[in-house]
Amino acid sequence: MLDRQTFWPKTHARNARLLVDAAEYFRVLRDALLSARHSIWIIGWDIHSRMRFFGANDPVDGWPGELGDFLKTLARARPDLSINVLVWKSAFLYAGEREWFPAMQFEGPDNLVFCLDDSLPLGSAQHQKFVVIDDALAFVGGLDLTIRRWDDHTHAVRSGDRIDPNGQRYPPFHDVQLMVDGDTALRLGELARIRFDRAGRKRAVRLAERTALWPADLKPQFSDATIWIERTEPAVAGHCKIDEIKHSILASIASAERFIYIENQFVSAVEIARRIRDRMLQCPQLEVLIIAPKQHSSWIESRTMRNGRIEFMGIFEGPLSERIRLRNPLVTDGDTTETVMVHSKLMIIDDRLLRVGSANLNNRSMGTDTECDLVLVGDSEGQRRAIAGVRNALIAHYCGVTSDAVEACCAGGSMLAAASLSGDGHRLEAIDDGTPDPKLVIETVMPLADPPKPLVPGAISPRESRQLLIFVGALVILALLGLAWSFTPLKEVATPEALTGFLSGWSGWRAVLVVIAVFVVGGLVVFPVILLVVITAAILDPATGLVAAVGGILASAALVFAIGRQFEENTVRRVVGDRFQGVREKLLGNGVLAIAFIRMIPIAPFSLVNFAAGALRIGFAEFMVGTLLGMAPGLAAVFALGATASRMLQHPTPLNVAFLVLAVAFWLLASVSAQYAIRKIGRPRR
């Protein structure tokens, strides 16, 4: 079923227990933190100093109730205790939903170390979520120590405890964390040190001596349990890609016989859907129940994860659709109903495997982000009964019934029958994701938000990462501006009348300088250069206009070229990929011809070509000569027919329109002819 290559280490936990919802987890975690004497490791995707351990309630033991103050107070009280916090240095995209400058909120004692991890490739996130205390007790799952997570088992509609630091109420929230001790906790302590090391903050904290930290008042659900630790990590310098989680999920599904129970925030990995489908075809009795959020909160998630979930569920057609259910928990109190936000990442295969961790069933978690899951193996009759008990309790939790009622349905052969139960205002409702978004949205947004591998492979330094983001952002902005002048309300600005009115008030050498300035500004905002040329020909005499237009074109091209040249060669190579060297060699060997061709038959906006030429390290002289040569036929045609262009702008009669069409045709003919001649001259002799 599962082989050694599927997992990191095989470990043993003396005790293990699933903590359901943040109210239970935060309470147990706080007590464990207070018992720490040697080291605390907090690894997360997000963290918030204002996170409250008891919802809106205050603690009664004198210790602070908010995470930031609690950790700083604990560090001061125990100077020999090493407290280490590592979270993802998130992209700007998430700034609105995270605490600003989190490192500053945890500053204080020297033994409290805060690390923002920005060591991963572009597009990857540090998504592991676990806490290790004295290398003897650990918590692994989907819960970050942040706000808007706290809720209790009831998920009450009118709870007064689900309030964020701004006093805003938030909907019911469900998640789980697996609590373990023994050798499993020790190995997770090693993993925490590895994460700090990879992030560039190596911590010389020795492993603690083995102690027993399991709370005396908390009964374990599992004893002497076999637990495998699994990871996802993208390839970074000196370290290969790790995809233990994906391979183990696929392997465990292939062994399923009766029930696959899933709780997951995101369900979009089609490879996993296909494996489930194949196993359902092999096992006619196999049922699948997926508990997920009804909808996704942000615009990006709704555009990507919803579409991904539609594709995932679309794999199950015909009779198979009768044996799989996608459900969301609802809680009703009177005439008010709330949907429960399902954030957990849990899978139970029959009564033999219990998986809990940080990995969603999406493409990111299978190969792009860092993830950490635990898989508890039911290798004894007692363990298998306990795994089945966890599954039954979770379904009962959602349906508002007893675990015995769920167990009776499962014993009768149908887990899906249990999912139809309801009571005490709780039930599971079918999710209808509707129709997918247009193909253009799916093909442009999904590869960025849910990629199967980092957008840019390999590890890069923070400085390289910033430059890469700026470079890609500049390319996107230039491309969008180029489209905006044709397909958005900006096209109303790009009219001959508007610019003619502005430029016609100048004459002589002042007009030349103003026109050049307009060309330069137009180059920065990707204004259509051909329109500027035509207007210049219309308002100035041919000689003055030609000087102004040539000066403007070359000045604008040189400026944007220089901006592109500011980016390092490695940055451009990462964006262009394996084609970089071939493209670069062709351009360096035929720079004049290549630029001339692009100018005569424009296949990209003028400014975008200038920027790319600078970034690709084309010689400046070759670039300028190629630009002048490529624009020359068109300039000659336009200024030779300047009067025609002027009459066209002022009096667009059919005759003038015909003249302008002939001028454009002449320009195109001259461009093609010149290019043919250039290619003949530039073709190497054999």
C-alpha positions as CSV (number, residue, x, y, z in Angstrom):
1,M,0.0,0.0,0.0
2,L,2.6,2.6,1.1
3,D,6.3,2.4,0.6
4,R,9.3,4.0,2.4
5,Q,9.8,6.6,-0.4
6,T,6.4,8.0,0.2
7,F,7.2,9.4,3.6
8,W,10.0,11.1,5.5
9,P,10.5,9.3,8.8
10,K,8.4,6.6,10.4
11,T,7.8,7.6,14.0
12,H,6.0,6.5,17.1
13,A,3.8,8.6,19.4
14,R,3.0,7.4,22.9
15,N,-0.2,9.4,22.7
16,A,-2.1,11.2,20.0
17,R,-5.4,13.1,19.9
18,L,-7.4,15.1,17.4
19,L,-8.3,18.5,18.7
20,V,-11.4,19.7,16.9
21,D,-11.9,23.5,16.4
22,A,-9.7,26.3,17.6
23,A,-11.3,26.7,21.0
24,E,-10.0,23.3,22.1
25,Y,-6.7,23.7,20.3
26,F,-5.9,27.2,21.6
27,R,-6.7,26.2,25.2
28,V,-4.6,23.0,25.2
29,L,-1.8,24.8,23.3
30,R,-1.7,27.7,25.8
31,D,-1.4,25.2,28.7
32,A,1.4,23.4,26.9
33,L,3.3,26.7,26.2
34,L,3.2,27.5,29.9
35,S,4.8,24.1,30.6
36,A,7.7,24.8,28.2
37,R,11.2,24.9,29.8
38,H,13.6,24.4,26.9
39,S,12.3,25.4,23.4
40,I,9.2,26.5,21.5
41,W,9.0,26.3,17.7
42,I,6.0,27.9,16.0
43,I,5.9,27.3,12.2
44,G,3.1,28.9,10.2
45,W,1.7,30.5,7.1
46,D,0.3,33.4,9.1
47,I,0.4,34.8,12.7
48,H,-1.2,37.7,14.5
49,S,-0.1,39.2,17.8
50,R,-3.8,40.0,18.6
51,M,-4.9,36.4,18.4
52,R,-6.9,35.5,21.5
53,F,-6.7,32.1,23.1
54,F,-10.2,32.2,24.6
55,G,-12.2,34.1,22.0
56,A,-13.7,37.3,23.6
57,N,-13.1,36.0,27.1
58,D,-10.1,36.9,29.3
59,P,-7.9,34.3,31.0
60,V,-8.1,33.9,34.8
61,D,-4.6,32.8,35.5
62,G,-2.9,36.2,35.2
63,W,-1.1,35.5,31.9
64,P,-2.0,37.6,28.9
65,G,-4.8,36.5,26.7
66,E,-3.4,37.7,23.4
67,L,-0.6,35.8,21.6
68,G,1.9,38.5,21.2
69,D,1.9,39.7,24.8
70,F,1.7,36.1,26.0
71,L,4.9,35.1,24.2
72,K,6.8,38.2,25.2
73,T,5.8,37.8,28.9
74,L,6.7,34.1,28.8
75,A,10.1,34.9,27.2
76,R,10.9,37.5,29.9
77,A,9.8,35.2,32.7
78,R,12.0,32.3,31.4
79,P,15.2,33.7,29.9
80,D,16.6,30.2,29.3
81,L,13.6,29.3,27.2
82,S,14.2,29.6,23.4
83,I,11.0,30.8,21.6
84,N,11.3,30.7,17.8
85,V,8.5,31.9,15.4
86,L,8.7,31.4,11.6
87,V,6.0,32.5,9.2
88,W,5.8,33.1,5.5
89,K,6.8,36.6,4.3
90,S,3.7,36.8,2.2
91,A,3.1,38.5,-1.1
92,F,1.7,42.0,-1.1
93,L,-1.5,40.4,-2.4
94,Y,-2.3,39.2,1.1
95,A,-1.5,42.5,2.9
96,G,-5.1,43.4,3.5
97,E,-5.8,40.2,5.5
98,R,-2.6,39.9,7.5
99,E,-1.1,41.9,10.4
100,W,1.2,44.6,9.1
101,F,4.9,44.5,10.2
102,P,4.3,41.3,12.3
103,A,8.0,41.1,13.3
104,M,7.7,44.4,15.2
105,Q,4.7,43.1,17.2
106,F,6.8,40.3,18.6
107,E,10.0,42.3,19.3
108,G,11.3,42.3,22.8
109,P,13.3,39.7,24.7
110,D,16.4,38.3,23.0
111,N,15.2,34.7,23.5
112,L,12.1,35.4,21.3
113,V,13.3,35.1,17.7
114,F,10.9,36.0,14.9
115,C,11.7,35.0,11.2
116,L,9.8,36.0,8.1
117,D,10.6,33.2,5.5
118,D,11.2,34.6,2.0
119,S,13.6,31.8,0.9
120,L,11.2,30.0,-1.4
121,P,10.9,30.3,-5.2
122,L,8.6,32.9,-6.7
123,G,5.0,31.7,-6.4
124,S,5.6,29.4,-3.4
125,A,4.4,29.9,0.1
126,Q,5.6,28.7,3.5
127,H,2.4,26.8,4.4
128,Q,3.4,24.3,7.1
129,K,1.4,24.8,10.4
130,F,2.8,23.2,13.4
131,V,4.1,23.9,17.0
132,V,6.7,21.9,18.9
133,I,7.3,22.3,22.6
134,D,10.5,21.0,24.3
135,D,10.8,18.5,21.4
136,A,8.3,16.4,23.4
137,L,4.8,17.6,22.4
138,A,3.7,18.8,19.0
139,F,0.5,20.0,17.2
140,V,0.1,19.6,13.4
141,G,-2.8,20.6,11.3
142,G,-4.5,23.5,9.4
143,L,-4.7,26.1,12.2
144,D,-2.5,29.2,12.2
145,L,-2.1,31.2,15.3
146,T,-4.0,34.1,13.8
147,I,-7.3,36.0,14.1
148,R,-10.7,34.9,12.8
149,R,-10.0,31.3,13.6
150,W,-11.5,30.8,17.1
151,D,-14.7,28.9,17.4
152,D,-16.1,26.1,19.5
153,H,-17.8,22.8,18.6
154,T,-21.3,24.3,18.5
155,H,-20.5,26.8,15.7
156,A,-23.4,28.8,17.2
157,V,-25.1,31.2,14.9
158,R,-25.2,34.0,17.5
159,S,-21.9,33.4,19.2
160,G,-20.6,36.5,21.0
161,D,-17.0,35.1,21.1
162,R,-16.3,35.1,17.4
163,I,-15.1,38.7,17.2
164,D,-11.9,39.9,15.6
165,P,-9.6,42.7,17.1
166,N,-11.6,45.3,15.2
167,G,-14.8,44.2,16.9
168,Q,-16.2,42.6,13.8
169,R,-18.1,39.3,14.0
170,Y,-17.1,36.5,11.6
171,P,-18.9,33.3,10.5
172,P,-18.5,29.8,12.1
173,F,-15.1,28.4,11.5
174,H,-14.0,24.7,11.6
175,D,-10.5,23.2,11.6
176,V,-8.5,20.4,13.3
177,Q,-5.1,19.8,14.8
178,L,-3.4,16.5,15.6
179,M,-1.6,16.5,19.0
180,V,1.3,14.0,19.4
181,D,4.2,13.3,21.7
182,G,7.1,10.9,21.8
183,D,9.4,10.3,18.8
184,T,6.9,12.1,16.5
185,A,7.3,15.3,18.4
186,L,11.1,15.0,18.4
187,R,11.3,14.6,14.7
188,L,9.0,17.5,14.2
189,G,11.4,19.6,16.3
190,E,14.1,18.6,13.8
191,L,11.9,19.7,10.9
192,A,11.3,23.1,12.6
193,R,15.1,23.6,12.8
194,I,15.4,22.7,9.1
195,R,12.8,25.4,8.2
196,F,14.7,28.0,10.1
197,D,18.0,26.9,8.5
198,R,16.5,27.1,5.0
199,A,15.1,30.6,5.8
200,G,18.7,31.7,6.6
201,R,18.1,31.9,10.4
202,K,20.0,28.8,11.6
203,R,19.1,28.3,15.3
204,A,21.8,26.6,17.5
205,V,19.2,25.1,19.8
206,R,20.0,21.6,20.9
207,L,17.4,18.9,21.0
208,A,15.8,18.7,24.4
209,E,16.1,15.7,26.7
210,R,13.1,13.4,26.5
211,T,10.3,14.4,28.9
212,A,6.6,13.6,29.2
213,L,4.5,16.7,28.5
214,W,1.1,15.0,27.7
215,P,-1.6,16.8,29.8
216,A,-2.7,14.6,32.7
217,D,-6.4,15.7,32.2
218,L,-6.5,15.0,28.4
219,K,-7.3,11.4,27.4
220,P,-5.5,10.3,24.2
221,Q,-7.5,8.7,21.4
222,F,-4.5,6.8,20.2
223,S,-1.7,5.1,22.2
224,D,1.6,3.7,20.9
225,A,0.7,5.0,17.4
226,T,2.7,4.6,14.2
227,I,2.8,8.0,12.5
228,W,4.5,9.0,9.2
229,I,5.6,12.6,8.7
230,E,5.1,13.8,5.1
231,R,6.2,17.0,3.4
232,T,5.8,19.0,0.2
233,E,8.8,21.3,-0.5
234,P,9.7,23.0,-3.8
235,A,13.3,22.6,-5.1
236,V,15.7,25.2,-3.8
237,A,19.4,25.6,-4.1
238,G,21.1,22.5,-2.9
239,H,17.8,20.7,-2.1
240,C,15.6,18.6,-4.4
241,K,11.9,18.8,-4.7
242,I,9.9,16.8,-2.1
243,D,6.4,15.6,-3.0
244,E,5.8,12.9,-0.3
245,I,2.3,14.2,0.4
246,K,1.1,13.8,-3.2
247,H,2.5,10.3,-3.6
248,S,1.2,9.1,-0.3
249,I,-2.3,10.5,-1.0
250,L,-2.4,8.7,-4.4
251,A,-1.1,5.5,-2.8
252,S,-3.6,5.6,0.0
253,I,-6.6,6.2,-2.3
254,A,-5.5,3.3,-4.4
255,S,-5.9,1.1,-1.3
256,A,-9.4,2.3,-0.3
257,E,-12.2,-0.2,0.0
258,R,-15.3,1.2,1.7
259,F,-15.0,4.8,2.7
260,I,-13.0,7.9,1.8
261,Y,-13.8,10.8,4.1
262,I,-12.3,14.2,3.3
263,E,-12.4,17.6,4.9
264,N,-10.6,20.2,2.9
265,Q,-10.7,24.0,2.2
266,F,-9.6,23.6,-1.5
267,V,-10.3,20.7,-3.8
268,S,-8.9,21.3,-7.2
269,A,-6.1,18.7,-7.9
270,V,-7.6,16.8,-10.8
271,E,-4.9,14.1,-10.6
272,I,-6.3,13.1,-7.2
273,A,-9.8,13.2,-8.5
274,R,-8.8,10.8,-11.3
275,R,-7.2,8.4,-8.8
276,I,-10.4,8.4,-6.7
277,R,-12.5,7.8,-9.8
278,D,-10.3,4.9,-10.9
279,R,-10.6,3.3,-7.4
280,M,-14.3,3.8,-7.4
281,L,-14.5,1.9,-10.7
282,Q,-12.4,-0.9,-9.2
283,C,-14.5,-1.0,-6.0
284,P,-18.2,-0.7,-6.7
285,Q,-18.9,-0.4,-2.9
286,L,-16.6,2.6,-2.3
287,E,-18.2,5.8,-1.1
288,V,-16.6,9.3,-0.9
289,L,-17.8,12.2,1.3
290,I,-16.1,15.6,0.9
291,I,-16.7,18.4,3.4
292,A,-15.7,21.8,2.1
293,P,-16.6,25.5,2.3
294,K,-19.7,26.5,0.4
295,Q,-17.9,29.4,-1.2
296,H,-14.5,31.0,-1.2
297,S,-13.9,34.4,0.4
298,S,-11.6,36.3,-2.0
299,W,-12.1,37.2,-5.6
300,I,-9.0,35.2,-6.6
301,E,-10.1,32.1,-4.6
302,S,-13.5,32.2,-6.2
303,R,-12.0,32.5,-9.7
304,T,-9.5,29.7,-9.1
305,M,-10.5,27.2,-6.4
306,R,-14.2,27.3,-7.4
307,N,-13.3,26.6,-11.0
308,G,-10.9,23.9,-9.9
309,R,-13.5,22.3,-7.7
310,I,-16.0,22.3,-10.7
311,E,-13.4,20.4,-12.7
312,F,-12.6,18.1,-9.8
313,M,-16.2,17.1,-9.3
314,G,-16.7,16.9,-13.1
315,I,-14.5,13.8,-13.2
316,F,-17.3,11.8,-11.5
317,E,-20.0,11.3,-14.1
318,G,-22.8,8.8,-14.5
319,P,-23.3,6.2,-11.8
320,L,-20.1,7.3,-10.0
321,S,-21.9,10.6,-9.1
322,E,-24.2,8.6,-6.9
323,R,-21.4,7.4,-4.7
324,I,-19.6,10.8,-4.0
325,R,-21.0,13.8,-2.2
326,L,-19.7,17.4,-1.9
327,R,-21.2,19.0,1.2
328,N,-21.0,22.1,3.4
329,P,-22.1,22.3,7.0
330,L,-25.0,24.6,7.9
331,V,-26.1,25.8,11.4
332,T,-29.6,27.2,11.9
333,D,-31.0,29.1,14.9
334,G,-34.5,30.3,14.5
335,D,-34.8,32.1,11.1
336,T,-31.0,32.6,10.8
337,T,-28.7,30.1,9.0
338,E,-24.9,30.3,8.8
339,T,-22.6,28.3,6.6
340,V,-19.5,26.9,8.4
341,M,-16.1,27.9,7.0
342,V,-14.3,24.5,6.6
343,H,-10.6,25.2,6.8
344,S,-9.4,21.7,7.9
345,K,-7.1,19.4,5.8
346,L,-8.1,15.9,6.8
347,M,-8.5,12.5,5.1
348,I,-9.6,9.2,6.5
349,I,-9.3,6.0,4.4
350,D,-11.6,3.3,5.7
351,D,-10.5,2.8,9.3
352,R,-6.9,2.3,8.4
353,L,-5.3,5.8,7.7
354,L,-5.9,9.1,9.4
355,R,-4.3,12.1,7.7
356,V,-4.1,15.6,9.3
357,G,-2.0,18.5,8.2
358,S,-1.6,21.7,6.2
359,A,-2.0,20.4,2.7
360,N,-5.0,21.2,0.7
361,L,-6.2,19.0,-2.2
362,N,-5.0,21.6,-4.7
363,N,-2.1,21.9,-7.1
364,R,-0.2,24.3,-4.8
365,S,-0.1,21.8,-1.9
366,M,1.0,19.0,-4.1
367,G,4.2,20.7,-5.5
368,T,4.5,24.4,-5.0
369,D,4.2,25.3,-1.3
370,T,5.8,23.9,1.8
371,E,3.4,21.5,3.6
372,C,3.5,19.1,6.6
373,D,1.1,16.3,7.1
374,L,0.9,13.5,9.7
375,V,-0.5,10.0,8.7
376,L,-1.5,7.8,11.6
377,V,-1.6,4.2,10.6
378,G,-4.3,1.9,12.0
379,D,-2.0,-1.1,12.5
380,S,-4.0,-2.7,15.3
381,E,-7.7,-3.4,16.0
382,G,-7.8,-0.7,18.7
383,Q,-6.2,1.9,16.4
384,R,-8.7,1.1,13.6
385,R,-11.7,1.4,16.0
386,A,-10.3,4.8,17.1
387,I,-9.9,6.0,13.5
388,A,-13.4,5.0,12.7
389,G,-14.5,6.8,15.9
390,V,-12.9,10.0,14.7
391,R,-14.7,9.8,11.4
392,N,-18.0,9.1,13.0
393,A,-17.6,11.9,15.5
394,L,-16.8,14.4,12.8
395,I,-19.8,13.6,10.7
396,A,-22.0,13.6,13.9
397,H,-20.4,17.0,14.7
398,Y,-21.7,18.4,11.4
399,C,-25.1,16.7,11.4
400,G,-26.0,17.5,15.0
401,V,-26.5,13.8,15.9
402,T,-24.7,11.2,18.0
403,S,-21.7,9.2,16.9
404,D,-23.7,6.1,17.5
405,A,-26.2,7.2,14.9
406,V,-23.4,7.7,12.4
407,E,-21.8,4.4,13.3
408,A,-25.0,2.6,12.7
409,C,-25.3,4.0,9.1
410,C,-21.6,3.1,8.4
411,A,-22.1,-0.4,9.8
412,G,-25.1,-0.7,7.5
413,G,-22.8,0.0,4.5
414,S,-23.4,3.7,3.8
415,M,-21.4,6.6,5.0
416,L,-23.4,8.8,2.7
417,A,-26.6,7.9,4.5
418,A,-25.1,9.3,7.7
419,A,-24.3,12.5,5.8
420,S,-28.1,13.0,5.3
421,L,-28.8,13.0,9.0
422,S,-29.7,16.3,10.8
423,G,-30.5,17.5,14.3
424,D,-30.2,20.4,16.7
425,G,-30.0,22.9,13.8
426,H,-27.1,21.2,12.1
427,R,-27.0,19.6,8.7
428,L,-24.9,19.0,5.6
429,E,-26.1,20.7,2.4
430,A,-25.1,20.0,-1.2
431,I,-22.7,22.5,-2.7
432,D,-23.6,23.9,-6.1
433,D,-20.7,25.7,-7.7
434,G,-22.6,26.7,-10.8
435,T,-20.9,27.1,-14.1
436,P,-17.2,27.8,-14.6
437,D,-15.9,31.2,-15.5
438,P,-15.0,32.1,-19.1
439,K,-12.1,30.1,-20.5
440,L,-9.9,33.3,-20.6
441,V,-10.3,33.9,-16.9
442,I,-9.5,30.2,-16.1
443,E,-6.5,30.1,-18.4
444,T,-5.0,33.4,-17.1
445,V,-5.7,33.4,-13.4
446,M,-5.6,29.7,-12.4
447,P,-2.0,29.0,-13.4
448,L,-0.9,31.9,-11.2
449,A,-3.1,31.2,-8.2
450,D,-3.0,27.4,-8.2
451,P,0.2,26.3,-10.0
452,P,1.5,22.7,-9.8
453,K,5.0,24.1,-9.4
454,P,6.6,27.4,-8.6
455,L,6.1,30.2,-11.1
456,V,9.9,30.5,-11.3
457,P,11.9,27.4,-10.4
458,G,14.8,27.4,-8.0
459,A,15.7,29.5,-5.0
460,I,16.4,33.2,-5.4
461,S,17.7,35.8,-3.0
462,P,15.3,38.4,-1.6
463,R,16.9,41.1,-3.8
464,E,16.6,38.8,-6.9
465,S,13.0,38.1,-5.9
466,R,12.2,41.8,-5.6
467,Q,13.8,42.5,-9.0
468,L,12.0,39.6,-10.6
469,L,8.6,40.9,-9.3
470,I,9.4,44.4,-10.5
471,F,10.4,43.1,-14.0
472,V,7.4,40.9,-14.4
473,G,5.2,43.7,-13.1
474,A,6.7,46.1,-15.6
475,L,6.1,43.7,-18.5
476,V,2.5,43.2,-17.4
477,I,1.8,46.9,-17.0
478,L,3.3,47.7,-20.4
479,A,1.3,45.0,-22.0
480,L,-1.9,46.1,-20.3
481,L,-1.4,49.8,-21.1
482,G,-0.8,48.8,-24.8
483,L,-4.2,47.1,-24.8
484,A,-5.9,49.8,-22.8
485,W,-5.5,52.5,-25.4
486,S,-7.5,50.4,-27.8
487,F,-10.0,48.5,-25.6
488,T,-10.8,50.7,-22.6
489,P,-12.2,54.2,-22.1
490,L,-8.7,55.5,-22.5
491,K,-9.2,55.2,-26.3
492,E,-11.3,58.3,-26.0
493,V,-8.1,60.2,-25.0
494,A,-6.2,58.7,-27.9
495,T,-7.9,60.8,-30.5
496,P,-6.4,63.0,-33.2
497,E,-8.6,65.9,-32.1
498,A,-7.4,65.8,-28.5
499,L,-3.7,65.8,-29.3
500,T,-4.0,68.1,-32.3
501,G,-5.6,70.7,-30.1
502,F,-2.7,70.5,-27.6
503,L,0.2,70.5,-30.1
504,S,-1.1,73.0,-32.6
505,G,-0.4,75.9,-30.4
506,W,3.4,75.5,-30.7
507,S,5.7,76.3,-33.6
508,G,9.4,76.4,-34.6
509,W,12.0,74.9,-32.3
510,R,9.6,75.0,-29.4
511,A,7.2,72.7,-31.2
512,V,10.1,70.3,-31.8
513,L,10.9,70.2,-28.1
514,V,7.2,69.8,-27.1
515,V,6.7,67.0,-29.6
516,I,9.8,65.2,-28.4
517,A,8.6,65.5,-24.8
518,V,5.2,64.2,-25.8
519,F,6.8,61.2,-27.5
520,V,8.9,60.5,-24.4
521,V,5.9,60.7,-22.0
522,G,3.9,58.6,-24.5
523,G,6.6,55.9,-24.5
524,L,6.3,55.6,-20.7
525,V,2.5,55.1,-20.8
526,V,2.6,53.0,-24.0
527,F,0.7,55.5,-26.0
528,P,0.3,54.5,-29.7
529,V,3.4,55.9,-31.4
530,I,1.9,55.7,-34.9
531,L,-0.8,58.1,-33.8
532,L,1.8,60.6,-32.5
533,V,3.6,60.4,-35.9
534,V,0.5,61.1,-37.9
535,I,-0.5,64.0,-35.7
536,T,3.0,65.5,-35.9
537,A,2.8,65.3,-39.7
538,A,-0.6,67.0,-39.6
539,I,0.3,70.0,-37.5
540,L,3.9,70.8,-38.6
541,D,5.6,71.4,-41.9
542,P,7.3,68.3,-43.3
543,A,10.8,69.3,-42.5
544,T,10.1,70.4,-38.9
545,G,7.7,67.5,-38.3
546,L,10.2,64.9,-39.5
547,V,12.9,66.2,-37.2
548,A,10.5,66.3,-34.3
549,A,9.1,62.8,-34.9
550,V,12.6,61.2,-35.4
551,G,13.8,62.9,-32.3
552,G,10.8,61.9,-30.3
553,I,10.9,58.3,-31.5
554,L,14.7,57.9,-30.7
555,A,14.4,59.7,-27.3
556,S,11.4,57.6,-26.3
557,A,13.0,54.4,-27.5
558,A,16.3,55.2,-25.7
559,L,14.6,56.0,-22.4
560,V,12.5,52.8,-22.2
561,F,15.5,50.7,-23.5
562,A,17.6,52.1,-20.6
563,I,14.9,51.1,-18.1
564,G,14.9,47.6,-19.5
565,R,18.7,47.5,-19.3
566,Q,18.5,48.0,-15.5
567,F,17.4,44.5,-14.9
568,E,20.0,41.8,-14.5
569,E,20.5,39.1,-17.0
570,N,19.5,36.3,-14.6
571,T,16.2,38.0,-14.0
572,V,15.4,38.0,-17.7
573,R,16.6,34.5,-18.0
574,R,14.2,33.3,-15.3
575,V,11.2,34.9,-17.1
576,V,12.2,33.8,-20.6
577,G,13.3,30.4,-19.4
578,D,15.3,27.9,-21.5
579,R,14.7,29.9,-24.6
580,F,16.7,32.8,-23.2
581,Q,20.1,31.9,-24.6
582,G,18.7,31.1,-28.1
583,V,16.7,34.3,-28.3
584,R,19.7,36.3,-27.0
585,E,22.1,34.9,-29.5
586,K,19.8,35.6,-32.4
587,L,19.2,39.1,-31.3
588,L,22.9,39.9,-30.6
589,G,23.9,38.5,-34.0
590,N,21.1,40.2,-36.0
591,G,20.1,43.1,-33.7
592,V,19.7,45.7,-36.5
593,L,17.7,43.4,-38.7
594,A,15.5,42.0,-35.9
595,I,14.6,45.5,-34.6
596,A,14.0,46.8,-38.1
597,F,11.6,44.0,-38.8
598,I,9.7,44.5,-35.6
599,R,9.4,48.2,-36.3
600,M,8.1,47.8,-39.8
601,I,5.6,45.1,-39.0
602,P,4.7,45.9,-35.4
603,I,3.9,42.7,-33.6
604,A,4.0,44.4,-30.1
605,P,3.6,47.9,-28.7
606,F,6.5,50.2,-29.4
607,S,7.4,50.7,-25.7
608,L,7.2,47.0,-24.9
609,V,9.7,46.3,-27.7
610,N,12.0,49.0,-26.3
611,F,11.8,47.5,-22.8
612,A,12.4,44.0,-24.0
613,A,15.3,45.0,-26.2
614,G,17.1,46.6,-23.2
615,A,16.4,43.7,-20.9
616,L,17.7,41.2,-23.5
617,R,21.0,43.0,-23.8
618,I,20.8,44.0,-27.5
619,G,23.6,46.5,-28.2
620,F,22.4,50.1,-27.9
621,A,23.8,51.1,-31.3
622,E,22.2,48.2,-33.0
623,F,18.9,49.0,-31.3
624,M,18.9,52.6,-32.3
625,V,20.0,52.0,-35.9
626,G,17.4,49.2,-36.2
627,T,14.7,51.5,-34.8
628,L,15.6,54.3,-37.3
629,L,15.8,51.9,-40.2
630,G,12.6,50.1,-39.4
631,M,10.6,53.4,-38.9
632,A,12.1,55.1,-41.9
633,P,9.7,53.8,-44.6
634,G,6.6,54.8,-42.6
635,L,8.0,58.2,-41.6
636,A,8.8,58.9,-45.2
637,A,5.3,57.9,-46.4
638,V,3.6,59.9,-43.6
639,F,5.5,63.1,-44.0
640,A,5.5,63.0,-47.8
641,L,1.7,62.9,-47.5
642,G,1.5,65.3,-44.6
643,A,-1.0,67.5,-46.3
644,T,-3.3,64.5,-46.9
645,A,-3.0,63.5,-43.2
646,S,-3.9,67.1,-42.2
647,R,-6.9,67.3,-44.5
648,M,-8.0,63.9,-43.2
649,L,-7.9,65.1,-39.6
650,Q,-9.7,68.3,-40.3
651,H,-12.2,67.3,-43.1
652,P,-12.6,63.5,-43.2
653,T,-14.3,63.3,-46.6
654,P,-14.4,60.1,-48.6
655,L,-11.7,61.4,-51.0
656,N,-9.4,62.2,-48.0
657,V,-10.1,58.9,-46.5
658,A,-9.1,57.2,-49.7
659,F,-5.9,59.2,-49.9
660,L,-5.0,58.1,-46.3
661,V,-5.8,54.5,-47.1
662,L,-3.4,54.7,-50.1
663,A,-0.8,56.2,-47.8
664,V,-1.1,53.4,-45.3
665,A,-1.0,50.8,-48.1
666,F,2.2,52.5,-49.5
667,W,3.7,52.4,-46.0
668,L,3.0,48.7,-45.7
669,L,4.4,48.0,-49.2
670,A,7.5,50.0,-48.4
671,S,8.0,48.2,-45.1
672,V,7.7,44.8,-46.6
673,S,10.0,45.7,-49.5
674,A,12.6,47.2,-47.2
675,Q,12.5,44.2,-45.0
676,Y,13.0,41.9,-48.0
677,A,16.0,43.9,-49.1
678,I,17.4,44.0,-45.6
679,R,17.1,40.2,-45.3
680,K,18.7,39.7,-48.7
681,I,21.6,42.0,-47.7
682,G,21.9,40.4,-44.3
683,R,21.7,36.8,-45.4
684,P,25.0,35.1,-45.0
685,R,26.7,34.0,-48.3
686,R,27.0,30.2,-48.8
